[in-house]
Amino acid sequence: MAQETDPAVQTDGSPLCCHFHFSPKVMFTKVLKAQLWVYLRPVPRPATVYLQILRLKPLTGEGPAGGGGGGRRHIRIRSLKIDLHSRSGHWQSIDFKQVLHSWFRQPQSNWGIEINAFDPSGTDLAVTSLGPGAEGLHPFLELRVLENTKRSRRNLGLDCDEHSSESRCCRYPLTVDFEAFGWDWIIAPKRYKANYCSGQCEYMFMQKYPHTHLVQQANPRGSAGPCCTPTKMSPINMLYFNDKQQIIYGKIPGMVVDRCGCS
């Protein structure tokens, strides 16, 4: 989500938005997709809106306040003409990949951006206020990066694929596609690797679960026996719209199967 800009790029406290902070882990990944999302206020009648993205840089003292021209802090990097027809608010996305590449190559150049979206009467429709009343409507960046899947790991159970001949309990890959479900209220991720467990749990492999084995021996009719099930799961981070069209960011637990076992 957008954060407040550094005072070094402000004049009389403006603009307050928008600065985006990135962790070193993200900056050293390969960016596959970067979309800037901006919420535009509703218009009473169809109108053409001119949206522009300006890159900020610190004032040098040689700018307008000092009478010179060298302190310009507005550098236009994107400009769009948008036709609005709806009386409800509108989320507009802008390709931001090239800007992000520039910031990652030169982190010192990331002082943030200013966002404007003027209608024919000169009204700025872009919601950039970070104060009360704008919750869930702040500008935000949607990123998709190439993850490094190499991990040092101990025995985390069996991993299989659709071509495996393994009959024992195993973790199989499964990608969940929210767009295929028609769940357009989910912004990101559009899809993710959920995985699932499948396979047999034979008693010769049950030394780690003696209780299950003993129950099956003592009461065969009262127990279905051990089954292949997730033994470790992890959450995913998700961006989605609530019923008020506000953006919600949350960590949803138990969404990814990391390990399978018999229990």
N, C-alpha and C positions, 0 to 999 in steps of 0.2 A: 504494500500500500504506500501511497505518497506520504512524505513527511515534510515538515516545514523547511524552507530554504535557509541557507546560512545568511546572517546579517550582512556579510560582505557583498552580497549581490542585491541587496534591498536598497530602495530609495524611499524614505519616509515610511518604512515598514512594509513596503510592497515590492515584489510579489511574495506572498507567504508560501505559495505552492508553485512548484512541486520538486522535491528532491527524493531520489530513490537510492537506498543503501544496498550494497551487495556484499555478501560474505566472500572471503578468499576462495572458499570451496566452489562457489558458483562462478567466480571470475576465471577460474582455471579449467572450466569445462567448455565444450564446444556447444555454442548456441544454435539450435536447429530452428527455433521459432521465437519471435518476440513481438507481442502485440500490446500496444498501449490502449487502454480502454478509458473513455471519457463519457461522463453522463451529461446529456444536454437537456435543459429544462423544456417543458412542453411549450408549444406555440399555439396561439388562438386560431390561427389560420395557416394554410400552406405557405411556406417561406423558404428562401434559399439562405443557407447559413455558410459563412466563410470561417472555417476552422484553421488556426495556425498554431504551430508548435515553435517556440523560440528557445534557443539554448542560452542559458545564463552564464555570465562570467563576472568576476569581481570588478567593481568600479576602481579606476586607477587614479582618480583625482584630476584627470585631463579631459573628463567628459563634459556633459552639458553644465554640470554644477560648477566646473572650473573654467568654463568658457571655451574649451577646446573640443576636439572631435574624436580623441583617441580613447575615450572611456566608454564607448558603446558596449552595453551589456546584452543587447538583444541580437541574436544571430538566428535568422529564420532557417529552420531545417526541414519543416514540412508544411504544406499548405493544401487544404482540401475544400472543395465546394460541395455542400451537402444539401439535398432537397428534403425538407421535412414536411410531412403531411399529417402526422398524428398529433392529437391533442394531449397525448400522454408522453412522458419522458422517453428519451431514446439513448441507448448505449451505442456509442460509435467506437469502432476499433481502428487503429492506425498501425501500419507495419513499422516496427521500431528496431528491426534487427541490425541495420547498418549503424544506427546511433549507438546501440549497445556494444557492437564490435569496437567502435571508436573509444567508448568509455573504458572498455576492458583493456584495450591496448595502452591507453593513457588515462589511468584512474584519476590523475590530478586535474583532468579536464571536466570531470563530472561535478558541476556546480548546480545541476538541476535544470529544469525547464519551466517556461511559462506557457500556459494554455489559454487561448482565447477562441471564442466562437460567436461572432457577431452576426445578428440578423440585420435586415435592411434598415431598421430604425437605430442601429448602433448598440442594441442591448446585447450584453455578453451572456450567452445561454450556457456556457460551460460551468459545471459545478466544480469549483476548486477550493471552496472554503473547507477548512479542516475543523471548524467549530461545530457547536451544537446545531442540530437540525439537518446536518448533512451526513449523518451516520449511514454507512453502507453505500454512499454515492461518491466516494472519493475516487480520483483517478488511480488506476493500478496497472501493473505490468503482468502479463501472462507469459511465462517462459517455458520453453521445452528444451532441455539440454540432453546431450549424449552422456549417459551415466557410465562410469567405470565399474564394470561388473566383476573385476578381479578382486577377490577378497581372500585374506588368510583365514582359514576356518578349520575347525575341528570337525569330527564326524557329526554332521547335522542330519543324519538319516539319508535314505536313498532318494536320488533325483532321477527321474525317468522322462521319456518323451513318448510320443504316439507310436514310435517305431520300436520301443523297447519290448523285449520278451520277458521282462521281469514279472513274476507273479506275486512277490511279496509286497507288503505295504510300501508305497512309494509316493513321492510328490510329483505331480504332473503340471505342466504349464497350462495356464488358462488366462486369456486376455478378455476382460470385460469392456465392452464398447457401449458407453452410455448413449451415444448418438443412435446406435442401432435400436436401442430401446425407445427412442423418441424423447429422452430426458434432456430437453434443450435448456432446462433451468440450471443444469450443471455447467459451469464455465470451464473449470479445469480441475482435474485432468479430463479430457474427453474419453480417454480409455486408460486402463492400467492393468498390470499383471497381477491377477488375484491368486492363481494357482489352486489346486485341489488335491485331495488325498484319495487314493484307491489302491486296492490290493488285498491279499490274503494275510491273515494273522494266524499262523499255525502255532501250535502249542510248543513246538521245539524252540521257538524264538521268544518264549515268554518268561525267560529267567528274570528279566527286569521287572516283571509284573506278576509276582507270585500270588497276590491276592486274587486277581482275575482267574488264574489257573486253578487255585484251590476252590473258589466258588463254583467254577464249572464242574470240578470233580465231585464236590459235595452235593450239589443240587443241579444236575444237568438240565432239568426241565425249567428251572427258574432263572437260568442265565442264557443269554444269546451268545455268550462267548466274547472274546476280544474282537475289537473292530479297528479298522484303519481310520485314524482321525487326526486332525491338526493338534500338535503338541506345542507349537509356538506360532504366534501370530503377531503381526505388527500393524500400526495404523498408517493411513495416508492423509496428506494435507489436501483440503478441497476448498474450492471457491464456488459458490452457488448463489442464486437469487432466492430471496424469501418471497412471501406472498405480497410484499410491498415493493418488489423490484429493487430491494436493497441488496448490496453485495455482502455476503457472510463468508468469513474465513474460519475454518475449523479443522481440527484434527479428529478424524473419524477412526475409532479403535477397531481392531479385529477385522481388518479389510484384506490383509495379505497373509497367505499361508507360507510361513518360513520353514516349517519342519513338520514332518508326518511321523506317526508312530502308532503302535498298537496299545490299546488300553481297554 
